[in-house]
Amino acid sequence: MSGGAAAAAGGGGDKPGKVRCSRRLWLLLGSLALVFLTSLFLSVSLRGGVSFGYLEPPGWEESRRVKLVPSYVGAHRLSPPETPQQKTCACNSCVGDPGVSDWFDENYDPDISPVWTRDNIQLPPDVYYWWVMLQPQFKPHNIQQVLLRLFQVIPGRSPYGSWDPGRCLRCAVVGNSGNLRGTGYGAAIDGHDYIMRINLAPTVGYEDDAGRRTTHHFMYPESAKNLAANVSFVLVPFKTLDLVWITSALSTGQIRFTYAPVKQFLRVDKDKVQIFNPAFFKYIHDRWTRHHGRYPSTGMLVLFFALHVCDEVNVFGFGADSRGNWHHYWEQNRYSGEFRKTGVHDADFEAQIIKQLAKAGKITVFTGK
């Protein structure tokens, strides 16, 4: 009995120890499980994977998304930050700013020079043959020799630099439309840095509407006239003989006739004479007027010249007047204009280009009366 009692007593003494051991084991296992579940929860949450909806208060997910993407409530992913638009000048709206119009960016070539210089004296063959066929000549001329002689008389370089973010060069392109009459645009035109006029374009007596200042005058030999010393004469050549003429008119005076009488001598500032680049001429014909008409009008040539040298371009005196008549502002007979009847230029298509340029924010058109 005593042995059994002792055995019973011994067995009773071991049980509390086993209970304490089992509790410690379960406590340890529970702690490990809690650590594992906590790690799993944090890992999944940080990776943006499974959402534990039962642990989130109502509306938490929506609130979280709004904070992540303030501009797009309810968005499911972060949007990349917008790239600041590149500014090419200090004007409010700059011609050279990319990303404003896909149509403009696809056609606009900022690297092509509108001025024919010593640096781009060699024309590509396709440009040369297209240009010499505009007004074919019986007497051939060596274009290289003609230009070399010309560049001994005039500078033969471009005065225009590249885009400058700190500059705002404002240009007025002034056409000859009768819609200038009675507008009072003169003061606004004169307030520009460059004021570009075309062919005859008288200002005396028309100052209130057309302005009195000129910085650039674009002409061809048959329309050329003497200019003040502070005005750039920009020759628009249609043939090699035009280059021979300008060399002669600034020196010997040998040329008096092309296909019409021309000035024997021209009184202009030789240092300000510039030659319109035939490659730029064809670029406008190919990219912008798209072969509508035999070649672009002089007005279009001047407009795109401005779009390649200016930061801001404002257009005056283009198109018909409010009654649909095509005439010049100095003509008394408003029905005398023949521009649309020549068949050389496509006035309607060119008008559409001007509208598109205005819509793209590249020019501002003052429509007149």
Buried (B, 14 or more C-beta within 10 A) or exposed (E): EEEEEEEEEEEEEEEEEEEEEEEEEEEEEEEEEEEEEEEEEEEEEEEEEEEEEEEEEEEEEEEEBBEEBEEEEEEEEEEEEEEEEEEBBBBEBBBBBBEBBEEBEEBBEEEBBBBBBEEBBEBEEEBBEBBBEBBEEEEEBEBEEBBEBBBEBBBBEBEBEEBEEEBBBBBBBBBBBBBBBEBEBBEBBBEBBBBBBBBEBEBEEBBBBBBBBBBBBBBBBBBBBEBEEEBBBBBBBBBBBBBBBBBBBBBEEEBEEBEEEBBBEBEBBEEBBBBBBBBBBBBBBBBBBEEBBEBBBBBBBBBBBBBBBBBBBBBBBBBBBEEEBBBBBBEEEBEEBEBEEEEEBBBEBBEEBBEBBBEBBBBEBBBBB
